[in-house]
Amino acid sequence: MAGSMLSVAISNAPGTARLAIARPDDAATRAIIVAELSGRPSASLQTPGDAGSYELRLTQDRDGAPVILLRQPLITTPPSATLSAPSRVARGKGLPARGIGPNGEQDRVVIAPKDAAADAAGPSFFPAENSEATLEAPETPGAYELRYVMHAPLAEHRILARQEITVE
């Protein structure tokens, strides 16, 4: 799924090798995501937030420029998320919430005013750490949303799911 974490195991990689995700036609010098291996046999990378065809690459610098040692096709599907929480909560009280989605490292489930921007701050948790949490409802009564907000390369602050919440 676009925006999700991809675990990659590598055997016999050079000590200075890197993993990269790029578009298949991109030159070796271009990548969307790069992760240093530093001699490790595995790494996790967040896939781009847009669904599509990419390429997973093992690269190494030679004469100051990256060279592609290995490549593998990588196709991501459209990102999606689900939310679950009560539709009403008293102001300042705990709202049990659940959010499941791509679970990228910076994805979050947040309570925000209905008309707020996608990057609005509010009570939140990171679903990559735990898919459930109790969020403190705002003190101001009104119409809010519980949102699953994906933050991935090529798709920062994209709202994948919304659920209306009334704070009383």
Disulfide bonds with the S-S distance in Angstrom:
none
